[in-house]
Amino acid sequence: MLAIEADALRRTYTSRTGWLRPRRTETEAVRGVTFDVAPGELFGLLGPNGAGKTTTIKMLNTLLLPTSGTARVCGHDVARDPVAVRRRIGYVFGGDRGLYDRLSALDNLRYFAELYGVEARDQKRRIAELLDLVGLSGREQERVEGYSRGMRQRLHIARGLLHRPEVLFLDEPSIGVDPVAARDLRRTVADLAAGGTTVLLTTHYMAEADELCGRVAVIAGGRIRALGTPESLKARVGDRDVLEIEVYGVGEDVLDGVRRVPGVRGVAVEERGTAQALSVQTDRGAELHAPVLAALDGVRVGRVISREPSLEDAYIALVEGEDSPEPDHERAGEEAHDLTEMTA
Ligand SMILES: Nc1ncnc2c1ncn2[C@@H]1O[C@H](COP(=O)(O)OP(=O)(O)OP(=O)(O)O)[C@@H](O)[C@H]1O
């Protein structure tokens, strides 16, 4: 039996705007998403802001009803049998919500263990086990308000695992976490999957997805653009080289100039402190150092390196749309209906 089966999932939000003349606006957040996750698999859902990742997760974990399409978790339909689904899942989201700051980690876990119906005689052992798994043993008596972001995140994971869920949804676990803490977090997530828990992870960090996930789905504009192993996604940009250039204060007009250099297939910018890192994707073997640097004339340039494409480069190519076939389960013209929001 599959751990997660999503079949042509769609979700449309309606909101009312305007006061004098109220208008209904519809946002098609998820537009026909189909994928499966096997038991014990660590599956990544990647995509830019507003892609529809959280909406997809919320339909799978029974917090939102799909507008259309179906989903099953551990064999149970999310819309028809939400209680059975909830018993089998855990949900951990990034950020600061969901823990009691004035309580110790131990008291937080005791409280949630009660709430989740963990049997009293199992609680002590389960909590000790989880503190160990997430690397917080020895710090459990401290109040959560003194915890770092990474420690909070690991405590969130422990909380999500109290009732031994078969499937754990992890929404942006490393958001705002420093690199060392993020590495510890990744180890915790990998240990979890190695222990047999199915993990559905959303992340903005491609290196994290590449390291952890057996398969990933790239979602943009509410549709799956690509699905496969990180290697298979990287192979899609295997005909490219990447020039990584450190620059200081580059503007959109200059970037457009770089994009226009013949042989350049895509340009992405990442802020790195005072500098910016430009990733310029070029045709393989095109040797575009000189024309690209010429296009950057007048901009202060630091280190320049040439490298193989990474998952991040594959992702950029996919979400920028140039390498994105229309999904085969698109159902054009389908009317949106049933916008009921379920309560948890
Ligand atoms: N409650 C809501 N009402 C109306 N529109 C919404 C609501 N929640 C999300 N949306 C819209 O639906 C789209 C998908 O949002 P969603 O939160 O699923 O994306 P996401 O991929 O999780 O993005 P992020 O990485 O920013 O969290 C966005 O356009 C968003 O503005």
The ligand as an SDF file (V2000), in Angstrom:
LIG
                    3D

 31 33  0  0  0  0  0  0  0  0999 V2000
   -6.3720   31.2230    2.4180 N   0  0  0  0  0  0  0  0  0  0  0  0
   -6.0730   31.6720    1.1890 C   0  0  0  0  0  0  0  0  0  0  0  0
   -6.9250   32.4910    0.5340 N   0  0  0  0  0  0  0  0  0  0  0  0
   -6.6600   32.9530   -0.7070 C   0  0  0  0  0  0  0  0  0  0  0  0
   -5.5230   32.6470   -1.3970 N   0  0  0  0  0  0  0  0  0  0  0  0
   -4.6270   31.8350   -0.8060 C   0  0  0  0  0  0  0  0  0  0  0  0
   -4.8470   31.3120    0.5180 C   0  0  0  0  0  0  0  0  0  0  0  0
   -3.7750   30.5320    0.8510 N   0  0  0  0  0  0  0  0  0  0  0  0
   -2.9380   30.5710   -0.2110 C   0  0  0  0  0  0  0  0  0  0  0  0
   -3.4320   31.3390   -1.2050 N   0  0  0  0  0  0  0  0  0  0  0  0
   -2.8290   31.5890   -2.5260 C   0  0  0  0  0  0  0  0  0  0  0  0
   -2.6590   30.3420   -3.1780 O   0  0  0  0  0  0  0  0  0  0  0  0
   -1.4130   30.2750   -3.8550 C   0  0  0  0  0  0  0  0  0  0  0  0
   -0.5810   29.1050   -3.3470 C   0  0  0  0  0  0  0  0  0  0  0  0
   -0.2090   29.3340   -1.9960 O   0  0  0  0  0  0  0  0  0  0  0  0
    0.5800   28.2800   -1.0970 P   0  0  0  0  0  0  0  0  0  0  0  0
    0.6700   28.8550    0.2830 O   0  0  0  0  0  0  0  0  0  0  0  0
   -0.0010   26.9390   -1.2470 O   0  0  0  0  0  0  0  0  0  0  0  0
    2.0000   28.2990   -1.8010 O   0  0  0  0  0  0  0  0  0  0  0  0
    3.4150   27.7740   -1.2790 P   0  0  0  0  0  0  0  0  0  0  0  0
    4.0230   27.0620   -2.4290 O   0  0  0  0  0  0  0  0  0  0  0  0
    3.2700   27.0210   -0.0250 O   0  0  0  0  0  0  0  0  0  0  0  0
    4.1740   29.1380   -1.0480 O   0  0  0  0  0  0  0  0  0  0  0  0
    5.1880   29.5720    0.1170 P   0  0  0  0  0  0  0  0  0  0  0  0
    6.4880   28.9260   -0.2160 O   0  0  0  0  0  0  0  0  0  0  0  0
    5.2360   31.0730   -0.0670 O   0  0  0  0  0  0  0  0  0  0  0  0
    4.6050   29.1620    1.4120 O   0  0  0  0  0  0  0  0  0  0  0  0
   -0.7730   31.6320   -3.6600 C   0  0  0  0  0  0  0  0  0  0  0  0
   -1.0970   32.4270   -4.7840 O   0  0  0  0  0  0  0  0  0  0  0  0
   -1.4390   32.1780   -2.4210 C   0  0  0  0  0  0  0  0  0  0  0  0
   -1.4740   33.5730   -2.4460 O   0  0  0  0  0  0  0  0  0  0  0  0
  1  2  1  0
  2  3  1  0
  2  7  2  0
  3  4  2  0
  4  5  1  0
  5  6  2  0
  6  7  1  0
  6 10  1  0
  7  8  1  0
  8  9  2  0
  9 10  1  0
 10 11  1  0
 11 12  1  0
 11 30  1  0
 12 13  1  0
 13 14  1  0
 13 28  1  0
 14 15  1  0
 15 16  1  0
 16 17  2  0
 16 18  1  0
 16 19  1  0
 19 20  1  0
 20 21  2  0
 20 22  1  0
 20 23  1  0
 23 24  1  0
 24 25  2  0
 24 26  1  0
 24 27  1  0
 28 29  1  0
 28 30  1  0
 30 31  1  0
M  END
$$$$
